[in-house]
């Protein structure tokens, strides 16, 4: 409890708290778990199939290792490409909204008011925001 109080202050979070809740490691967790599970399952399937076919131990090891390498490359490229596509889509939307705000601010303000009202705010509060 004392460590939490020292990090956040007695009266709630400190504005300039040194605590960092986002790190590069957080972004990798999903990819590592998904890729690891996929790699384990497909490698097991390959090894089981080759072993079931009665092939030699060396063949089983080579096939399992080749599958691990191929899975790692495939999952890495897939994650990179999907992350880049998601970022590109977000930037396209950001640039579109930025252009609309610069070229037609009245419409954008009206749109924001409608969104706030749709979320349950009354008209006066929506206009204030």
C-alpha positions as CSV (number, residue, x, y, z in Angstrom):
1,X,0.0,0.0,0.0
2,X,2.8,2.4,0.8
3,X,4.4,1.9,-2.6
4,X,1.1,2.7,-4.3
5,X,0.6,5.8,-2.2
6,X,4.2,7.0,-3.0
7,X,3.6,6.4,-6.7
8,X,0.2,8.0,-6.9
9,X,0.0,10.4,-4.0
10,X,-2.4,10.3,-1.0
11,X,-5.1,12.3,-2.8
12,X,-5.2,10.4,-6.1
13,X,-2.8,10.2,-9.0
14,X,0.0,12.7,-9.2
15,X,0.0,14.7,-12.5
16,X,3.7,14.2,-13.2
17,X,4.0,10.7,-11.8
18,X,7.1,8.8,-13.2
19,X,5.0,5.6,-13.5
20,X,4.9,4.3,-17.1
21,X,1.9,2.1,-18.0
22,X,2.8,1.6,-21.6
23,X,5.9,-0.1,-22.9
24,X,7.0,-1.7,-26.1
25,X,6.8,-5.1,-24.3
26,X,3.0,-4.6,-23.9
27,X,2.6,-4.4,-27.7
28,X,4.4,-7.7,-28.2
29,X,2.4,-9.8,-25.7
30,X,-0.5,-10.5,-28.0
31,X,1.8,-11.4,-30.9
32,X,3.9,-13.7,-28.8
33,X,1.0,-15.6,-27.3
34,X,-0.8,-16.0,-30.6
35,X,2.4,-16.9,-32.5
36,X,3.5,-19.2,-29.8
37,X,0.3,-21.1,-29.6
38,X,0.1,-21.4,-33.4
39,X,3.7,-22.6,-33.6
40,X,3.2,-25.2,-30.9
41,X,0.0,-26.6,-32.5
42,X,1.3,-26.7,-36.1
43,X,4.7,-28.1,-35.1
44,X,3.0,-30.8,-33.0
45,X,0.8,-31.7,-36.0
46,X,3.8,-32.0,-38.3
47,X,5.9,-34.0,-35.9
48,X,3.0,-36.3,-35.1
49,X,2.3,-36.9,-38.7
50,X,5.9,-37.6,-39.6
51,X,6.3,-39.9,-36.6
52,X,3.0,-41.6,-37.4
53,X,4.3,-42.3,-40.9
54,X,7.2,-44.2,-39.3
55,X,9.9,-41.9,-40.5
56,X,13.3,-41.7,-38.9
57,X,14.1,-39.6,-35.8
58,X,16.4,-37.4,-37.9
59,X,13.5,-36.7,-40.4
60,X,11.2,-35.9,-37.5
61,X,13.7,-33.4,-36.0
62,X,14.4,-31.8,-39.4
63,X,10.7,-31.5,-40.2
64,X,9.8,-30.1,-36.7
65,X,12.7,-27.5,-36.9
66,X,11.8,-26.5,-40.4
67,X,8.2,-26.0,-39.4
68,X,9.2,-23.8,-36.4
69,X,11.4,-21.6,-38.6
70,X,8.7,-21.3,-41.2
71,X,6.0,-20.5,-38.6
72,X,8.2,-17.8,-37.0
73,X,8.8,-16.1,-40.3
74,X,5.2,-16.4,-41.3
75,X,3.8,-15.1,-38.0
76,X,6.4,-12.2,-37.9
77,X,5.6,-11.0,-41.4
78,X,1.9,-11.4,-40.8
79,X,2.0,-9.4,-37.7
80,X,4.1,-6.7,-39.3
81,X,1.9,-6.4,-42.4
82,X,-1.4,-6.3,-40.4
83,X,0.0,-3.8,-37.9
84,X,1.2,-1.6,-40.8
85,X,-2.2,-1.8,-42.5
86,X,-4.0,-0.9,-39.2
87,X,-1.7,2.1,-38.8
88,X,-2.2,3.2,-42.4
89,X,-5.9,3.0,-42.0
90,X,-5.8,5.1,-38.8
91,X,-3.6,7.7,-40.5
92,X,-5.9,7.9,-43.5
93,X,-8.9,8.6,-41.1
94,X,-6.8,11.1,-39.1
95,X,-5.8,13.0,-42.2
96,X,-9.4,13.0,-43.5
97,X,-10.7,14.4,-40.3
98,X,-7.9,16.9,-40.1
99,X,-8.7,18.1,-43.6
100,X,-12.4,18.4,-42.8
101,X,-11.7,20.4,-39.6
102,X,-9.4,22.8,-41.5
103,X,-11.7,23.2,-44.5
104,X,-15.2,22.9,-43.0
105,X,-14.9,23.5,-39.2
106,X,-18.7,24.3,-38.8
107,X,-19.6,20.8,-40.0
108,X,-17.1,19.1,-37.8
109,X,-18.3,21.0,-34.7
110,X,-21.9,20.1,-35.6
111,X,-20.9,16.5,-36.0
112,X,-19.2,16.4,-32.6
113,X,-22.3,18.0,-30.9
114,X,-24.4,15.2,-32.5
115,X,-22.0,12.5,-31.3
116,X,-22.1,13.9,-27.8
117,X,-25.9,14.2,-27.8
118,X,-26.1,10.6,-29.2
119,X,-24.0,9.5,-26.1
120,X,-26.6,11.0,-23.8
121,X,-25.4,14.6,-23.2
122,X,-28.0,17.3,-23.3
123,X,-27.6,19.9,-26.1
124,X,-26.2,22.6,-23.9
125,X,-23.4,20.4,-22.4
126,X,-22.6,19.0,-25.9
127,X,-22.1,22.5,-27.2
128,X,-19.9,23.4,-24.2
129,X,-17.6,20.5,-24.9
